[in-house]
């Protein structure tokens, strides 16, 4: 058993993969990239022209349709294609991260101790709890070769809960090894904890009788009858069910991705946009300067021709 927080699904679960700040930055970044592409394509691409209203709609549509790779406007300039290529790579990473995070939030419980099963527990150096008087101590020492210094004896379910809440770094334990019936009784009362990994013992509980005792056959027959008619499972569900546990929203740890997970991608995308804009405006300035020079030469030539014709007259 280890501490865990179970993430419940709700109507707004699709918003949980990203934090609120992440959603805001993504929205602004979509509009920014759309505006950059519009600037780069407006002079040469007819698909990015029209009335002011049409151009605003084009920017918004182009920005958010790239999220699904469904943009219908074609980029004709090299700079526009460069920015779009970088942006599509960023969108691919964002979509993949969103899908993976949403799947994890909807289907996986977040384990706060980091223990995934018996193998990770053995390889770690974390303290392990066990019930006083249980065979679990000998099993851990002799079968699993775990150091005695790592074992912490516990007496009651309240000790279990206290030790797991404290954790390995605060005088508690990272996990508890115990017999399955006791584990089910504990989990029916304490919903903050979960079992991880597979059950690693095949044996179960049994009843011992003297040799040739008539009670052995009668008890075996009674247990078989209870199992066949479903009463045994109903007894188990009534006394050991965990469905009555209430999970508080404050106890749910969110795995939402924040800006720190994507700031590298955003920097790359921002640099690509800034570089493309600098090259674009430098080209415009160069063309404008060359046009002014050519216009000045043509004006001087025209004035020279006009003066010579006047002299001839």
N, C-alpha and C positions, 0 to 999 in steps of 0.2 A: 504494500500500500504506500502511496506517495501523495503529497498535496497536489491538488489539481483545481482548475477552474473550468467549468463547463460553459461553453459559449452557446447561448440560446439563439435560435433563429427567430426573426421577427420581420415585420413588413418592410423595415428599412435596413435589412441586413446587407443589401447591395451597396450601401454607402460606407460600411465599416472597413473595407480593405484599405481606404485612404483616410487620413485625418482631414479635418475641415480646412486647415491651412493648405494641405496638399491639393484638395479640390479647387480652392480659390486660385492657387498658382497655376494649376493645369488650365483652368478656364482662361486666365490672362495670357498664358503662353500660347494657347490655340489662337486667340485673336491676334497676338503679336506676330506669330509666324504667318498667319493669313494676310496681315497688313504688309509684311515684308515681301511676300510673294506678289501681292498686288502691285506694290511699288516697282518691283523688278520686271513685271510683265505688262504693265499698263500701256507703255509706249509702243510696244511691238505686237501685243497679243490682243486680238479683237474680242476674245472671250472675257477679258477683264475690263471691257469698256461698257458704256451705256450711261443712263441717267445716274445721278448721285444715289438714288434709292437702289437701283439695280446693282451698282458697284458695292454698296454696303452689304446687300444681301449676298453678293458673290463672295465677298471676304468672309462673312460668317459661315456660309455654306461650305466653302472650300476648307475653312479651318476645321470644322467639326466633322466633315465627311471623311477627312483623312484618318480619323480614329478607326473607321471601318474599312479603310482603303477603298472607298467608294466615290472619290472625287472624280467629277466628269470633266473638269477644266484641264486642258493640256498646257504644260509649260513649254515655251518655245525657246527661251533664252538659256544660256549655259549657267548663269548665276541662279536663275530660278530653279533649274533642275538640281543644282548643287544643294541649295537650301532644302528643297523638297526631299532629296535623298537622305540628308542628315535627319530631317524631321520624321520621315517614315521609319527610320531606324529607332529613334526615340519612342515613337508611338508603338512600335513592335515590342520594345522592352516594357513599356507601361502596360500594354494589354496583357502581356504574359504575366507580369507581376500581379496585376489585378485579378486575373483568373486563378492563379496559384493561391493568393491570399484569401480570396472568397471561398475557394474550395476548402482551405484549411479552417477557416472560421466556421463553416457550416458542418463540417464532418469530423473535425479532430478536436480533442480536448487538449488544452494547454497544460503541460506538466510543469509545475513551478520548481521542482527539485532537479530536473534534468535527468532523472533516472528513467530509462526507457524499458528496462527489463532486468533479468537476472544477470546477464553478461555485463552490462554497464555498471551494475551495482558491485559486482565482484572486482572489476577493474578499477573502480574508484577507491578513494580512501575515506569515504564518508562513513559516519557511524550508522549502525543498523540496530533497530530495536527488535526485541523478541519478548514473548510472554514468559513470565517467571514460572518455572515448573514444566514448560512445554519441551517437547523433544526438538524444537526448532534450534535450540542452542547447540546441541550435539551435532545436529545435521549441518549447521553452518560451519562448525569447527572441523568435523571429521570428513564430511563429504565434499564441502566446498572450499576447505582450507582457508577460511577467513580468520584473520588474527583476532585473538580474544579481546585485544584492546579496543577493537571497533564495535564490540557488542554492548548494547545498553539494555539492562533488564527493565521491564515495564510491568505494572501490576494490574491496571484496570483500563477500560476504554477511555476514561478521562485522561489517564496518563498517555495513552496513545495519541489522543488529539492534541494534548499540550506539547508533546515531543515533536510531532509533525509540524505544528504551527511555528515552533521555535526554529526549526531547521538545523542543519548540521553546523552552521557557523555561530549559533547562539546557545549552545548547550543541548540542543535537541538531536533529532535523527533525520536522515534523508529518506529512509524507507523503513518499513516494518515487515518482517517475515513471520507469518503465523499460519495456523491451520485454517483451512477454508471455511468451516462453519463459524469459527470465531470472527473471521474477516467479514463474513456476510452479516453477522449480527452487528458488528461495529459500523459497517457502511450503511445499515438501515437507519442508524441514528445520526451519523455524521456524514453529511452530503458533500463536504468540502474536499473529501479525499476519494481517490480512485485506485483500483488495482491496475497494474501495468504488467505487460509480459504474459507469458503463459504459465499455467500451473505446472510446477516442476516436480511434483510427486504424483505417482499413480495410485498409491494406496489411499483408502478411505477409512472411515470409522466403522467399527463393528461391535457385536455383542459376543462376549465369551461365556460359554456354558460348560458345565462338567461333561465328560464323555458320556454319550448315550442319554443325554438329558432330553425329555420329551418337549421341553420348552423351546429347544432350538428349531425343531420342525414347525411348531405352532407359530413362533415369532417370524420365521422366514416366510411362512404362508401368509401371515397377516400383512407383512411389509409388501409382498408381491401383489396382494389384493389391492392395497392402497395405491400402489404404483400403477396398476392396470386401470383402475376406475378413475384415476386423475385426482384423487383426494390428497395424495402425497404432494403433488405439485401445488395444489390449492393451499395446503398448509404452509408450504414454503413461501408462496407469494404473500400470504396473509401476515406472516410473522417476520419475514426477511425482505419484504419489498422495499425498494428505495424510491418508489414513485411519489411518496408523501413528502419528500424533501423539497423545500422551497429554495430556489437559488436567487439571491439578491443581485440586482444589477450592479451594485457597488462591488460585488465580489468577482465580477467577470473581468478578467484581464484582456484587454484588446490587443490584437496583433496588427493593428492598423499601421500601414506604412506611412512614414512622414517624409519631410523634405530632405532629411539627412540621408535617406536611402537613394535619392535620385539627383542630388545636387551636381554630381559629376556630369550626368547626362544633360542637365539644364545648362551647365556652363558650356559644354561642347556645342549645344544647339544655339545658345546666345552668341558665342564667338563666330559660329558659321554665319549667322544672320548679320552680325556687325561687319564682318569682313566682306560679305557680299554687298552690303549697302555702301561701304567705303569704296569698293571697286566700281560700283554702279555710279555713284556721284562723281568719282574721279573721271570716269569716262564722259559723263555729261559735261563736266567742267572743261575737259580737254576738247571735246567737240565744239562747245560753245566758244572757247578761245580760238580754235582754228577757224570757226565760222566768222568770228569778228575780224580776224586777220585777213581772211579772204574777202570779206566785205569791204575792209579798208583799202585793200589793194585795188579792188574793182572800182571803188569810188575815185581813188587817185587816178586810175587809168582813164576813167570816164571824164574827169575834170581836165586831164592832159589833152585828150582828144578834142574836147570842147574848146580849150584855149587855142590849139593849133588851127582849128577851123575858123575861129574868130580872126586870127592873124591873117589867114589867107584872104578873108573877106576884106 
